[in-house]
Amino acid sequence: MRSITSTAAIVLAAASGLVGPAAPAHATSCEANQPCIIVRQAQYGLPGGGGKTCSAYWPVSNLCGGQRSCEIKVNNDLCGDPAPGSRKMLFVRWQCDPDTREYFDTVQEYATMKIACAAPQ
């Protein structure tokens, strides 16, 4: 998990070609005083893109949104196969509400991405 602490990190991630525009934010309910995952973006496909990506926002958001942690199996079940015969990656950008800092991670196809929000200290 990497924290996005500046717009330069977002620009760098976008330059990889895997990151497209963010999906619209959708309401997620979090328990009071407990951090939970709010998915801001999820793209699945080829690094460098070339138009061979698909939005995995809704499957990832439905699985992880509002949870303290989740695991995502990275495969074509997320949003189809945008690049048949090629090894793909999943890019996810999220925040741990109520914290406004954003995090991101990238995991290769056939691996499992783990996202977690820590309990307040």
C-alpha positions, 0 to 999 in steps of 0.5 A: 500500500502506498500513500498518495501525499502529493499530486505528483504521485497521482500524475506518476501513476497516471503516466503508467497508462493504467490509471484512467479517470476516477469513477464517481464517488458512491456513498459508503456507510462507515461505523461511527469512529471506525475507519473504512475503505472508500474506493476512489478508482479501480482499473484493470488491464495493461500497464501502459494501457493503450486502451486495453483497460477496463473499469473495475470500480464497481466490483472493487467498491462493492467488495471493499467499500465500507469495510475495514479490510478486504481481499480482491482476487485479481483476474478477468472476473473483475470487468472482463478481459481487456487484453486477451493473452496478456498479463494484466494488473489491477490499480486501486486508489482508496482512502480510509474514511474519515482520513482524507489521505489517499492510498494506492496499490497495484497487483498483478493478475492472479494475485490477491490485493489486500486493502486495510484501514487501521483502527484509530490509536 
